Amino acid sequence: MKEEQIKREKMLLSDLKPGEGGVIIQIVGGQGLRQKLALRGIKEGCYLRVVSSSSGPLVVESNGLQIAMGRGMARKVIVKPIGRRFP
């Protein structure tokens, strides 16, 4: 496999651009972080799409809901990028 292709197999949620999405493959954090995210419907296996990634919190969409999360939290979510799924 090419190095670029390997890098695209998993990346941080915070590195996705608006309009791009991915499936969560791992949450690197303790039980508190996992619980906070789970209460918002974000857990391993879920599809997320980045709505906005300008300055400030990252806004993602999951199951029709838009959720804002800090960049520190987004750096702990590892996704398998899917690309542009929605316009």
C-alpha angles and dihedrals in degrees: 000000000000117000092241091053091051091051090052092055090077135007142153118281088232090062095060117103125228110285093025122109143184147180117258109244099170142006111209104205146076131286092274093059093044091051093048091051094043090054087058092048095257115131141131112301095028123124117233131186123199111235099176134004103169120125114316126028124357113248115211134177122223126169091349094307125112114221128187117212134174119255092244090058092044090054089062094057114086116199139184102231117235098179128224106352100160131029 
